[in-house]
Every structure is written in structure tokens, then in C-alpha cells.
Amino acid sequence: MAFRYAACFLLTIAFIIILSPVFAFKSSLCTRGLSSYVAVGRLCPKSSITSLSNGNGRRPPFPPSRTIFPPLFASDSGNSGEGKEEEEGGAEGGSLLDKAKSFFSDPENRKDTTLFVTSFLISLGIRAFIVEPRYIPSLSMYPTFLVGDQLAVEKVTKTYKNYERGDVVVFNPTQGYQEYVSRDPYITDKSRINEALIKRIIAKGGDVVEVKDGQLFVNGVAQEEKYIAEGPAYVWGPRRVPDGMYMVLGDNRNHSLDSHIWGFLPKENIIGRAICKYWPPWRLGLVEGPLSS
């Protein structure tokens, strides 16, 4: 019994990290004609789950030598003639049902199926409502996140508290972002205009923000930002953040398509908050934030 509980736990983790769709912060968009290696923090599905598993050296949750459903999906080499007859003449009525009955008549097969389905449903629930993994192949949030970092994004705290300055959040793109991307001639790839983004909250509703002299000012106070790549090389504001909105910037300030370009972020667009980096192992740690208010 203990072994099955452990297997269920490991399967759930495997489904969450490997089998469920994994998202990546892409680098195909950039601001003001910058080269594509400086990402704007876009979030989109990996092109292939298989390539992710193989590329990372990960194994599927079950060894290749053992399949969960051999009677249903694996042909019997000893009955090749019978199988050929069924292919030529069509499967007899109820043959698939008979195989299913035969499969589930074995108690071990029923336990394996229950374990598989339970783990899969638990993983879906965890990803939908609690936490999900994200993968970063871009430099929009450098140096906080490096190319190849994988992180966990939690979705629980937004239900009972507001986000604070310094929180790193994943969010759905705003209308302002979509309009900017659609008309910017330097951004040639418009196909992923609806994909999620990642940025850091630097101001919330009611704050007055100004960027000048290579520094960020919130409510007239210069902010000490140890996590940014370099000071901003642009001037912005002063402007007041509307209630129910946030101002978000990338830590790679001069190479990020963020609020100083497309406007403020509505609270309802936020998907979740990045809480920790878990891969690669030497990058394991919590995501820095929030700032003092």
C-alpha cells in the first residue's frame, strides 16, 4: 500500500511537470527594434512534450518495458494470423469490449488503472487551481531568471490577498499590449499575441511612478532594486497607477516590453505569482520579493 501511495505521488509530479503542457517565456518579440535574443517575457506552450522529455533527459512515468494497457493496445505476436483476419474482415462485434473486460478482470490491472487515472486527475487539479511549472528560455527577466530556468507559479494567494510591490507575476496580455504589438513594425511575429507574460510589480493602485536619471521612483522615493540588470535608460512619468491596476516592469529594464510601453496591468489579468526556481538544481531558490512598501 505504501508503495502505491508513493507511486501515486511520483506520478502526480510527473504529470504536472512533464506530461501537462509546459509553458515557456519566448524571445521572439522585442522592443524598439532590439534583436530577438532579448525576450519580452512572453509565455507560450512548448512545441513538443516529447522533445521536452527527451531533451531534458527525463523518463516517462512508466518504464518502456512495461505498458499499462497491454491487452488493449499491444498486439499478441502469437496470434498474428488471427489479427490479420480481423484486419481483412473487420473486427468482430464486441472484441474490444471483450479485451477490456479481460483486462479489468485482473485486480492488478484495475489497481494500476486507478493509480494512473487518480494521479492524472490530481495533477490537473493542482495545475488548474494551485501551482504549475513554467520554463524560461529568454532574457526579459534577467538576471532574476536565466535561460533554462524552471519555476513554480502559485495561484492561491490571489483569492484572498492583493499582490505587493516586488512580486513577480504571470498574466494574460492586456489590450494595450496587444494593440502595441499589432502595430509595431519591428515585431514581425504576431501569431502569439494572446500568450501570457511575466513581469515584476513595481507599483500598485494609488502609487505615483516616475523613471528618471536611471532610477525608479515610487511616491517620490527612489527604489533600491538589487535584482535589475541595469538602470533604465528612458524617462517615464510621473503618472498615478489607477485603482485595481498594477505597473509591471521586466528586471532586464532596457530590454523588456512592459508597462512603460503598453500601460497598466488590470488585477483580473494576473494568473499567478512566481514563488521559486526549482531547475536546474544549482539555481534552486525563492524568487526575490516583495519590496518594502
TITI-611787 format. One record per residue (C-alpha): x, y, z; residue number from 1. Coordinates in steps of 0.2 Angstrom, whole numbers. Each point is the difference from the previous one (the first is absolute). Layout:
# TITI-611787
+-------+-------+-------+-----+
|     X |     Y |     Z |   n |
+-------+-------+-------+-----+
|     X |     Y |     Z | NUM |
...
+-------+-------+-------+-----+
***
This chain:
# TITI-611787
+-------+-------+-------+-----+
|     X |     Y |     Z |   n |
+-------+-------+-------+-----+
|     0 |     0 |     0 |   1 |
|    14 |    12 |     4 |   2 |
|     8 |    -4 |   -16 |   3 |
|   -16 |     5 |   -10 |   4 |
|    -2 |    16 |    10 |   5 |
|    18 |     5 |    -4 |   6 |
|    -3 |    -5 |   -19 |   7 |
|   -15 |    11 |     0 |   8 |
|     9 |    15 |     7 |   9 |
|    15 |    -3 |   -13 |  10 |
|   -13 |    -2 |   -14 |  11 |
|    -9 |    16 |     5 |  12 |
|    17 |    10 |     0 |  13 |
|     4 |    -8 |   -17 |  14 |
|   -16 |     5 |    -7 |  15 |
|     1 |    18 |     6 |  16 |
|    18 |     3 |    -6 |  17 |
|     2 |   -11 |   -15 |  18 |
|   -17 |    -6 |    -8 |  19 |
|   -10 |    16 |     3 |  20 |
|     3 |    14 |   -12 |  21 |
|    16 |     9 |     5 |  22 |
|     1 |    19 |    -4 |  23 |
|    15 |    10 |    -5 |  24 |
|     4 |    18 |     1 |  25 |
|     4 |     3 |   -19 |  26 |
|    13 |    12 |    -7 |  27 |
|    -8 |     3 |   -17 |  28 |
|    -6 |    18 |     4 |  29 |
|    10 |    15 |     5 |  30 |
|    -2 |    18 |     3 |  31 |
|     6 |    14 |   -11 |  32 |
|     9 |   -11 |   -13 |  33 |
|    11 |    -9 |    12 |  34 |
|     6 |   -17 |    -6 |  35 |
|   -10 |   -15 |     4 |  36 |
|    11 |    -8 |    14 |  37 |
|    -6 |    13 |    12 |  38 |
|   -17 |    -7 |     4 |  39 |
|   -15 |    10 |     5 |  40 |
|    -6 |   -13 |    12 |  41 |
|   -13 |    -9 |   -10 |  42 |
|    -7 |   -16 |     6 |  43 |
|    -6 |   -14 |   -12 |  44 |
|    -1 |   -19 |    -2 |  45 |
|    15 |   -10 |    -4 |  46 |
|    -1 |    -7 |   -17 |  47 |
|     2 |   -18 |     5 |  48 |
|    -2 |    -9 |    16 |  49 |
|    10 |   -14 |    -7 |  50 |
|    14 |    11 |    -4 |  51 |
|     0 |     8 |    17 |  52 |
|     1 |   -17 |     9 |  53 |
|    14 |    -7 |   -12 |  54 |
|     9 |    17 |     0 |  55 |
|     0 |     1 |    19 |  56 |
|     5 |   -18 |     2 |  57 |
|   -16 |    -4 |     9 |  58 |
|    -8 |   -17 |     0 |  59 |
|   -19 |    -4 |    -2 |  60 |
|    -9 |    -5 |    16 |  61 |
|     0 |   -18 |    -5 |  62 |
|    15 |   -10 |    -7 |  63 |
|    -1 |    -3 |   -19 |  64 |
|     0 |   -19 |     4 |  65 |
|   -16 |     1 |    10 |  66 |
|   -16 |     7 |    -8 |  67 |
|   -15 |     3 |    10 |  68 |
|   -13 |    -6 |   -13 |  69 |
|     9 |   -15 |    -9 |  70 |
|   -17 |    -9 |    -4 |  71 |
|    -7 |    15 |    -8 |  72 |
|    14 |     8 |    -9 |  73 |
|    13 |   -13 |    -3 |  74 |
|    -2 |   -13 |   -13 |  75 |
|     3 |   -19 |     5 |  76 |
|    14 |    -6 |   -11 |  77 |
|    -6 |   -18 |     2 |  78 |
|   -17 |     4 |    -8 |  79 |
|     6 |     9 |   -15 |  80 |
|   -10 |   -10 |   -12 |  81 |
|   -16 |     4 |    10 |  82 |
|     4 |    18 |     0 |  83 |
|     2 |     0 |   -19 |  84 |
|   -17 |    -8 |    -2 |  85 |
|    -8 |    14 |    11 |  86 |
|     9 |    13 |   -10 |  87 |
|    -6 |    -7 |   -17 |  88 |
|   -18 |    -5 |     6 |  89 |
|    -2 |    14 |    13 |  90 |
|     0 |    -2 |    18 |  91 |
|   -14 |   -11 |     7 |  92 |
|   -13 |     8 |    11 |  93 |
|     5 |     2 |    18 |  94 |
|    18 |    -5 |    -2 |  95 |
|     7 |    16 |     7 |  96 |
|   -13 |    -1 |    14 |  97 |
|     6 |   -18 |     3 |  98 |
|    18 |     6 |     1 |  99 |
|    -5 |    13 |    13 | 100 |
|   -10 |   -12 |    10 | 101 |
|    15 |   -12 |     0 | 102 |
|    12 |    14 |     5 | 103 |
|   -11 |     7 |    14 | 104 |
|    -3 |   -18 |     7 | 105 |
|    18 |     0 |     6 | 106 |
|     1 |     9 |    18 | 107 |
|    17 |     7 |    -4 | 108 |
|    -5 |     8 |   -16 | 109 |
|   -15 |     8 |     9 | 110 |
|    12 |     7 |    13 | 111 |
|    12 |     6 |   -13 | 112 |
|   -14 |     9 |    -9 | 113 |
|    -7 |     8 |    15 | 114 |
|    18 |     6 |     5 | 115 |
|     2 |     7 |   -18 | 116 |
|   -17 |     9 |    -1 | 117 |
|     1 |     6 |    18 | 118 |
|    18 |     8 |    -2 | 119 |
|    -6 |     8 |   -17 | 120 |
|   -15 |     8 |     8 | 121 |
|    10 |     6 |    15 | 122 |
|    13 |     8 |   -11 | 123 |
|   -14 |     9 |   -10 | 124 |
|    -7 |     7 |    15 | 125 |
|    16 |     5 |     7 | 126 |
|     5 |     9 |   -16 | 127 |
|   -17 |     8 |    -2 | 128 |
|    -2 |     7 |    18 | 129 |
|    16 |    -1 |    10 | 130 |
|    17 |     0 |    -9 | 131 |
|     7 |    -3 |   -17 | 132 |
|    18 |    -1 |    -7 | 133 |
|     7 |    13 |   -13 | 134 |
|    15 |     0 |   -10 | 135 |
|    11 |    15 |    -5 | 136 |
|    11 |     0 |   -16 | 137 |
|     1 |    19 |    -1 | 138 |
|     8 |    15 |     8 | 139 |
|   -15 |    12 |     3 | 140 |
|     2 |    -3 |    19 | 141 |
|    19 |    -2 |     1 | 142 |
|     9 |    -1 |    12 | 143 |
|   -14 |    -7 |    11 | 144 |
|    -4 |   -14 |   -13 | 145 |
|    13 |    -7 |   -12 | 146 |
|    -3 |   -10 |   -16 | 147 |
|    -5 |   -17 |     5 | 148 |
|    -6 |     4 |    17 | 149 |
|   -16 |    -9 |     6 | 150 |
|   -12 |     7 |    13 | 151 |
|   -16 |    -3 |     9 | 152 |
|   -14 |    13 |    -1 | 153 |
|   -13 |    -1 |    14 | 154 |
|   -18 |     5 |    -3 | 155 |
|    -7 |     0 |    18 | 156 |
|     4 |    16 |     8 | 157 |
|    -9 |    11 |   -13 | 158 |
|   -16 |    -7 |     7 | 159 |
|     2 |     8 |    17 | 160 |
|    14 |    14 |    -1 | 161 |
|     6 |    13 |   -11 | 162 |
|    17 |    -1 |    -9 | 163 |
|    14 |    11 |     7 | 164 |
|    14 |    10 |    -8 | 165 |
|    14 |   -12 |    -4 | 166 |
|   -11 |   -15 |    -4 | 167 |
|     4 |    -8 |   -17 | 168 |
|   -16 |    -5 |    -9 | 169 |
|    -6 |    -9 |   -15 | 170 |
|   -15 |     8 |    -9 | 171 |
|   -10 |     0 |   -15 | 172 |
|     4 |    14 |   -12 | 173 |
|    -9 |    16 |     1 | 174 |
|    -9 |     9 |   -14 | 175 |
|    13 |    13 |     0 | 176 |
|    14 |   -13 |    -3 | 177 |
|   -10 |    -8 |   -14 | 178 |
|    -3 |    16 |    -9 | 179 |
|    18 |     5 |     2 | 180 |
|     7 |   -16 |    -7 | 181 |
|   -13 |     0 |   -14 | 182 |
|     6 |    17 |    -7 | 183 |
|    19 |    -1 |     5 | 184 |
|     9 |    -3 |   -17 | 185 |
|    15 |    -7 |     9 | 186 |
|   -10 |   -14 |     7 | 187 |
|    -2 |   -12 |   -15 | 188 |
|    -8 |   -15 |     9 | 189 |
|   -18 |     4 |     5 | 190 |
|    -6 |   -18 |     2 | 191 |
|     3 |    -1 |    19 | 192 |
|    -8 |    17 |     4 | 193 |
|   -12 |    -9 |    13 | 194 |
|    14 |    -9 |    10 | 195 |
|     3 |     4 |    18 | 196 |
|    15 |    11 |     6 | 197 |
|    11 |     1 |    16 | 198 |
|     5 |    16 |     8 | 199 |
|     3 |     7 |    17 | 200 |
|   -12 |    12 |     9 | 201 |
|     8 |    16 |     4 | 202 |
|   -16 |    10 |     5 | 203 |
|   -18 |    -3 |     5 | 204 |
|   -16 |    10 |    -1 | 205 |
|     3 |    18 |     7 | 206 |
|    19 |     0 |    -2 | 207 |
|     8 |    14 |   -10 | 208 |
|    14 |    -6 |   -11 | 209 |
|    14 |     9 |    -8 | 210 |
|    16 |    -6 |    -9 | 211 |
|    14 |    12 |    -2 | 212 |
|    19 |     1 |     1 | 213 |
|     1 |   -19 |    -1 | 214 |
|   -11 |    -3 |    15 | 215 |
|   -17 |    -5 |     5 | 216 |
|   -10 |    11 |    12 | 217 |
|   -16 |    -5 |     8 | 218 |
|   -10 |    13 |    10 | 219 |
|    16 |    11 |    -2 | 220 |
|    11 |   -12 |     9 | 221 |
|    15 |    -8 |   -10 | 222 |
|    -1 |   -19 |     0 | 223 |
|    15 |   -11 |     3 | 224 |
|    -2 |   -14 |   -12 | 225 |
|    14 |   -12 |     2 | 226 |
|    -8 |   -13 |   -12 | 227 |
|     1 |    11 |   -16 | 228 |
|    13 |    -3 |   -14 | 229 |
|     3 |    19 |    -2 | 230 |
|    -9 |    17 |     3 | 231 |
|   -13 |     5 |   -12 | 232 |
|     6 |    10 |   -15 | 233 |
|   -17 |     9 |    -3 | 234 |
|   -10 |    14 |     9 | 235 |
|   -18 |    -4 |     5 | 236 |
|   -14 |     9 |    10 | 237 |
|    -4 |     5 |    13 | 238 |
|   -16 |    -9 |    -2 | 239 |
|   -13 |    -7 |    13 | 240 |
|    -4 |   -18 |    -1 | 241 |
|   -19 |    -2 |     0 | 242 |
|    -9 |   -10 |    13 | 243 |
|    -1 |   -18 |    -4 | 244 |
|    15 |     1 |   -11 | 245 |
|    18 |    -4 |     1 | 246 |
|    16 |     7 |    -8 | 247 |
|    11 |   -14 |    -6 | 248 |
|    18 |     0 |    -6 | 249 |
|    13 |   -13 |    -6 | 250 |
|    16 |    -1 |    11 | 251 |
|     9 |     1 |   -17 | 252 |
|    -6 |    18 |     0 | 253 |
|     7 |     6 |   -17 | 254 |
|    -5 |   -16 |    -9 | 255 |
|   -18 |    -3 |     6 | 256 |
|   -17 |     4 |    -8 | 257 |
|   -10 |     5 |    16 | 258 |
|   -11 |    13 |     8 | 259 |
|    11 |    15 |    -5 | 260 |
|    -4 |    -4 |   -18 | 261 |
|   -18 |    -8 |     0 | 262 |
|    -8 |     7 |    16 | 263 |
|    -6 |    -7 |    17 | 264 |
|    -5 |   -18 |     4 | 265 |
|   -18 |    -4 |     6 | 266 |
|     0 |   -11 |    16 | 267 |
|   -12 |   -12 |    -9 | 268 |
|    13 |    -4 |   -13 | 269 |
|    12 |    -8 |    12 | 270 |
|     2 |   -19 |     0 | 271 |
|    11 |    -3 |    14 | 272 |
|    16 |     5 |     9 | 273 |
|    17 |    -8 |    -2 | 274 |
|     6 |    -7 |    16 | 275 |
|    16 |   -10 |    -3 | 276 |
|    12 |    -7 |   -12 | 277 |
|     2 |   -18 |     0 | 278 |
|    11 |    -5 |   -15 | 279 |
|    14 |    -1 |    -3 | 280 |
|     5 |    -6 |    17 | 281 |
|    13 |    13 |     3 | 282 |
|   -12 |    14 |    -4 | 283 |
|   -12 |    -6 |    14 | 284 |
|    -7 |    14 |    10 | 285 |
|   -15 |    12 |     4 | 286 |
|    -4 |    14 |   -12 | 287 |
|     5 |    16 |     8 | 288 |
|   -14 |    12 |     6 | 289 |
|   -10 |     9 |     5 | 290 |
|     8 |    17 |     3 | 291 |
|    -3 |    10 |    16 | 292 |
|   -16 |    11 |    -3 | 293 |
+-------+-------+-------+-----+
***
